[in-house]
Amino acid sequence: MRKIILCLLLLVAFVSVQAQKREFRGAWIQCVNGQFQGLSTATMQNTLRYQLDELQKDGVNAIIFQVRPECDALYESKIEPWSRFLTGQQGQAPSPYWDPLQWMIDECHKRGMELHAWINPYRAKTKVTHELAANHIACRDPKRVFEYDGLYILNPGMPENRDYICEVVKDIVSRYDVDGLHMDDYFYPYPAAGCRIPDETQFAAYNNGIRDLGDWRRYNVSLFVEQLYKVVHETKPWVKVGISPFGIYRNKKNAAIGSNTNGLQNYDDLYADVLLWVNNGWLDYCVPQLYWEIGHKAADYDTLIKWWNQYAGNRPLFIGEDIERTVKAADLHNPRINQMPAKMSLHKQLPNVKGTVLWYAKAAVDDTGNYGTMLRKSYWKYPVLHPDMSFISKKTPGKVKRMKAMWIDNDYVLFWTAPKGKSWENTAVKYVVYRFAKGEKVNLNDPAKIVTITSDTYYKLPYATGKEKYTYVVTALNRLQNESKAKKKTVKL
């Protein structure tokens, strides 16, 4: 009897793993590695277009695109200068002229992908930048930044810097049709030997009664995160705010809540209290960078993904995956294969893990270690919806109307009419089309039955002999991908 119960439990677990209809499948496209420098406008567009086409085949449904690496812009801005990572010289506009952020939004939306604009909030100059434009914040107001190990950092202890970053973010969100606003782990700088953060003056002026310097620095960053979250949602409520922290919150030797690890810590070393932000709802998704291997001595992947699943489930949790390190590491139980299957299995088993973000996009495009091939053939074979974010809004569009199949020239096409919507919450922007064979139970929780997620109000049917009967189901999605009730149509193909 116990064996029967165990088999049933395993079967239920297997079915639940296979039937994950909502999942964030993201990829980071960065500029600070210099991959776009020296490229003409046409060459860069062709490079990005190819990457997006391959990522679409891999099943990616969201691109996180770096647009502000050092208080600069890969978009048209009246606040900050053009980025040297785009043109080679900070402040110089691209020629022939184009706006990479707007172009990426258009290209991603054409492919059914979301575009999340990725900014580095406090970093004002990287180590490899040697010349700043005259309108750069560090040139306009040098007292606003401090130098640290070759970097310039907007001083988080100055309230005007929080306001300044939020001004930049509001400008992006209000002028561009982005789906998300994304930040990585650059708040206070990563510790460097012999370097000191020069913020004593600000601590004396703005400590707000906080006596401990570390607590005050965490307070500064948390004030900023809360302020930015409000600015984004007051500007456009549907735009998601995401943060990608370093993979260790705290080590157990420093705090009882910590993980059984031994490495740099968000809380103690970067002054980033990520759990506070998650539990207070100051972000819409969290992507810890778990770039290590399963079995890593200081930062075991298995330990960390289970820790984040346990403590950071108050907001959708996505896992930042290092493709190259994953495929170079051997599976602990079968050294003939890499660690991709074991890591993907952990993703599916842990209930609070709602997605993955690939570091970095080009590694998937290049199919490093067959990673991209495995995504498109197995793990991300079927299209899925984005994770539920009904904590922003629970409203859905109405059902689609007037659904019918018609011959148009030589094509048999399923048409429908969009439901009426008076606000962003009940306006349909995409549609999910499901297909079920004769006698097959209609199950909208099975992603294998999704044939497309489209912004069109029609779908070209795969007509064959006209003898096989199928049921097609169409639902409507709003900007949060909240799904409407279903509309059915039976056709013969």
Solvent accessible surface area in square Angstrom, and as a share of the most:
residue,aa,sasa,rsa
1,M,169,0.75
2,R,210,0.77
3,K,166,0.70
4,I,105,0.53
5,I,83,0.42
6,L,102,0.51
7,C,82,0.49
8,L,101,0.50
9,L,111,0.55
10,L,110,0.55
11,L,102,0.51
12,V,99,0.57
13,A,51,0.39
14,F,123,0.51
15,V,83,0.47
16,S,70,0.45
17,V,38,0.22
18,Q,102,0.46
19,A,35,0.27
20,Q,45,0.20
21,K,23,0.10
22,R,58,0.21
23,E,7,0.03
24,F,1,0.00
25,R,10,0.04
26,G,0,0.00
27,A,0,0.00
28,W,5,0.02
29,I,1,0.01
30,Q,8,0.04
31,C,0,0.00
32,V,53,0.30
33,N,75,0.39
34,G,24,0.23
35,Q,42,0.19
36,F,0,0.00
37,Q,60,0.27
38,G,82,0.79
39,L,64,0.32
40,S,60,0.38
41,T,18,0.11
42,A,62,0.48
43,T,59,0.34
44,M,2,0.01
45,Q,32,0.14
46,N,85,0.44
47,T,42,0.24
48,L,0,0.00
49,R,84,0.31
50,Y,124,0.47
51,Q,5,0.02
52,L,0,0.00
53,D,52,0.27
54,E,24,0.11
55,L,0,0.00
56,Q,82,0.36
57,K,115,0.49
58,D,0,0.00
59,G,18,0.18
60,V,6,0.04
61,N,16,0.08
62,A,0,0.00
63,I,0,0.00
64,I,0,0.00
65,F,0,0.00
66,Q,1,0.01
67,V,0,0.00
68,R,0,0.00
69,P,0,0.00
70,E,0,0.00
71,C,0,0.00
72,D,0,0.00
73,A,0,0.00
74,L,0,0.00
75,Y,1,0.00
76,E,80,0.36
77,S,23,0.15
78,K,200,0.85
79,I,35,0.18
80,E,4,0.02
81,P,5,0.03
82,W,30,0.11
83,S,0,0.00
84,R,36,0.13
85,F,3,0.01
86,L,9,0.05
87,T,30,0.18
88,G,43,0.42
89,Q,97,0.43
90,Q,11,0.05
91,G,39,0.37
92,Q,87,0.39
93,A,43,0.33
94,P,10,0.07
95,S,100,0.65
96,P,95,0.60
97,Y,114,0.43
98,W,18,0.06
99,D,26,0.13
100,P,0,0.00
101,L,0,0.00
102,Q,67,0.30
103,W,37,0.13
104,M,0,0.00
105,I,3,0.02
106,D,69,0.36
107,E,13,0.06
108,C,0,0.00
109,H,59,0.26
110,K,150,0.64
111,R,37,0.14
112,G,29,0.28
113,M,2,0.01
114,E,8,0.03
115,L,0,0.00
116,H,0,0.00
117,A,0,0.00
118,W,11,0.04
119,I,0,0.00
120,N,0,0.00
121,P,0,0.00
122,Y,0,0.00
123,R,18,0.07
124,A,0,0.00
125,K,24,0.10
126,T,11,0.07
127,K,110,0.47
128,V,91,0.53
129,T,0,0.00
130,H,166,0.74
131,E,126,0.56
132,L,33,0.17
133,A,14,0.11
134,A,93,0.72
135,N,68,0.35
136,H,0,0.00
137,I,3,0.01
138,A,8,0.07
139,C,61,0.36
140,R,123,0.45
141,D,50,0.26
142,P,84,0.53
143,K,173,0.73
144,R,31,0.11
145,V,23,0.13
146,F,13,0.06
147,E,113,0.51
148,Y,12,0.05
149,D,60,0.31
150,G,32,0.31
151,L,27,0.14
152,Y,59,0.22
153,I,5,0.03
154,L,0,0.00
155,N,6,0.03
156,P,0,0.00
157,G,1,0.01
158,M,20,0.09
159,P,39,0.25
160,E,66,0.30
161,N,0,0.00
162,R,30,0.11
163,D,78,0.41
164,Y,16,0.06
165,I,0,0.00
166,C,6,0.03
167,E,93,0.42
168,V,1,0.01
169,V,0,0.00
170,K,108,0.46
171,D,29,0.15
172,I,0,0.00
173,V,0,0.00
174,S,57,0.37
175,R,111,0.41
176,Y,9,0.03
177,D,56,0.29
178,V,0,0.00
179,D,13,0.07
180,G,0,0.00
181,L,0,0.00
182,H,0,0.00
183,M,0,0.00
184,D,9,0.04
185,D,9,0.05
186,Y,75,0.29
187,F,3,0.01
188,Y,0,0.00
189,P,5,0.03
190,Y,70,0.27
191,P,72,0.46
192,A,26,0.20
193,A,111,0.86
194,G,92,0.88
195,C,46,0.28
196,R,156,0.57
197,I,18,0.09
198,P,50,0.31
199,D,1,0.00
200,E,100,0.45
201,T,100,0.58
202,Q,29,0.13
203,F,45,0.19
204,A,79,0.61
205,A,70,0.54
206,Y,95,0.36
207,N,43,0.22
208,N,107,0.55
209,G,65,0.62
210,I,41,0.21
211,R,229,0.84
212,D,75,0.39
213,L,64,0.32
214,G,14,0.13
215,D,62,0.32
216,W,0,0.00
217,R,19,0.07
218,R,29,0.10
219,Y,69,0.26
220,N,3,0.02
221,V,0,0.00
222,S,8,0.05
223,L,55,0.27
224,F,0,0.00
225,V,0,0.00
226,E,43,0.19
227,Q,54,0.24
228,L,1,0.00
229,Y,31,0.12
230,K,108,0.46
231,V,27,0.16
232,V,0,0.00
233,H,29,0.13
234,E,140,0.63
235,T,35,0.20
236,K,35,0.15
237,P,47,0.29
238,W,45,0.16
239,V,0,0.00
240,K,3,0.01
241,V,0,0.00
242,G,0,0.00
243,I,0,0.00
244,S,0,0.00
245,P,1,0.01
246,F,32,0.13
247,G,0,0.00
248,I,1,0.01
249,Y,15,0.06
250,R,45,0.16
251,N,3,0.01
252,K,105,0.45
253,K,150,0.63
254,N,75,0.39
255,A,18,0.14
256,A,98,0.76
257,I,69,0.35
258,G,3,0.03
259,S,4,0.02
260,N,116,0.59
261,T,14,0.08
262,N,90,0.46
263,G,29,0.28
264,L,47,0.24
265,Q,15,0.06
266,N,1,0.00
267,Y,44,0.17
268,D,42,0.22
269,D,40,0.20
270,L,1,0.00
271,Y,33,0.12
272,A,0,0.00
273,D,23,0.12
274,V,0,0.00
275,L,11,0.06
276,L,66,0.33
277,W,0,0.00
278,V,0,0.00
279,N,83,0.43
280,N,74,0.38
281,G,12,0.11
282,W,42,0.15
283,L,0,0.00
284,D,0,0.00
285,Y,0,0.00
286,C,0,0.00
287,V,0,0.00
288,P,0,0.00
289,Q,24,0.11
290,L,0,0.00
291,Y,39,0.15
292,W,31,0.11
293,E,37,0.17
294,I,23,0.12
295,G,44,0.42
296,H,52,0.23
297,K,211,0.89
298,A,34,0.27
299,A,3,0.02
300,D,30,0.16
301,Y,0,0.00
302,D,38,0.20
303,T,39,0.23
304,L,1,0.00
305,I,0,0.00
306,K,91,0.38
307,W,16,0.06
308,W,0,0.00
309,N,19,0.10
310,Q,125,0.55
311,Y,70,0.27
312,A,0,0.00
313,G,35,0.33
314,N,79,0.41
315,R,39,0.14
316,P,14,0.09
317,L,0,0.00
318,F,0,0.00
319,I,0,0.00
320,G,0,0.00
321,E,3,0.01
322,D,17,0.09
323,I,0,0.00
324,E,66,0.29
325,R,86,0.31
326,T,1,0.01
327,V,23,0.13
328,K,161,0.68
329,A,17,0.13
330,A,50,0.38
331,D,15,0.08
332,L,111,0.55
333,H,173,0.77
334,N,46,0.23
335,P,103,0.65
336,R,214,0.78
337,I,75,0.38
338,N,34,0.18
339,Q,4,0.02
340,M,5,0.02
341,P,50,0.31
342,A,30,0.23
343,K,3,0.01
344,M,7,0.03
345,S,46,0.30
346,L,15,0.08
347,H,10,0.04
348,K,45,0.19
349,Q,113,0.50
350,L,22,0.11
351,P,98,0.62
352,N,46,0.24
353,V,7,0.04
354,K,78,0.33
355,G,3,0.03
356,T,0,0.00
357,V,0,0.00
358,L,0,0.00
359,W,66,0.23
360,Y,51,0.19
361,A,1,0.01
362,K,78,0.33
363,A,3,0.03
364,A,1,0.01
365,V,14,0.08
366,D,80,0.42
367,D,49,0.25
368,T,40,0.23
369,G,42,0.40
370,N,92,0.47
371,Y,2,0.01
372,G,2,0.02
373,T,38,0.22
374,M,72,0.32
375,L,0,0.00
376,R,80,0.29
377,K,142,0.60
378,S,58,0.38
379,Y,50,0.19
380,W,4,0.02
381,K,114,0.48
382,Y,89,0.34
383,P,49,0.31
384,V,7,0.04
385,L,0,0.00
386,H,3,0.02
387,P,4,0.02
388,D,77,0.40
389,M,1,0.00
390,S,31,0.20
391,F,80,0.33
392,I,37,0.19
393,S,9,0.06
394,K,164,0.70
395,K,117,0.50
396,T,60,0.35
397,P,4,0.03
398,G,36,0.35
399,K,90,0.38
400,V,2,0.01
401,K,80,0.34
402,R,164,0.60
403,M,17,0.08
404,K,103,0.44
405,A,23,0.18
406,M,80,0.36
407,W,129,0.45
408,I,75,0.38
409,D,137,0.71
410,N,138,0.71
411,D,51,0.27
412,Y,35,0.13
413,V,12,0.07
414,L,0,0.00
415,F,60,0.25
416,W,10,0.03
417,T,49,0.29
418,A,42,0.33
419,P,12,0.07
420,K,175,0.74
421,G,35,0.34
422,K,202,0.86
423,S,47,0.30
424,W,53,0.19
425,E,35,0.16
426,N,47,0.24
427,T,51,0.30
428,A,17,0.13
429,V,54,0.31
430,K,31,0.13
431,Y,6,0.02
432,V,0,0.00
433,V,0,0.00
434,Y,0,0.00
435,R,67,0.24
436,F,2,0.01
437,A,45,0.35
438,K,159,0.67
439,G,86,0.83
440,E,64,0.29
441,K,172,0.73
442,V,49,0.28
443,N,65,0.33
444,L,44,0.22
445,N,98,0.51
446,D,36,0.19
447,P,8,0.05
448,A,42,0.33
449,K,52,0.22
450,I,6,0.03
451,V,55,0.32
452,T,31,0.18
453,I,36,0.18
454,T,23,0.13
455,S,77,0.50
456,D,60,0.31
457,T,50,0.29
458,Y,106,0.40
459,Y,46,0.18
460,K,124,0.53
461,L,5,0.02
462,P,70,0.44
463,Y,94,0.36
464,A,74,0.57
465,T,91,0.53
466,G,20,0.19
467,K,167,0.71
468,E,102,0.46
469,K,82,0.35
470,Y,38,0.15
471,T,30,0.17
472,Y,0,0.00
473,V,0,0.00
474,V,0,0.00
475,T,0,0.00
476,A,0,0.00
477,L,0,0.00
478,N,1,0.00
479,R,50,0.18
480,L,1,0.00
481,Q,10,0.04
482,N,9,0.05
483,E,37,0.17
484,S,11,0.07
485,K,158,0.67
486,A,30,0.23
487,K,66,0.28
488,K,121,0.51
489,K,69,0.29
490,T,69,0.40
491,V,7,0.04
492,K,115,0.49
493,L,4,0.02
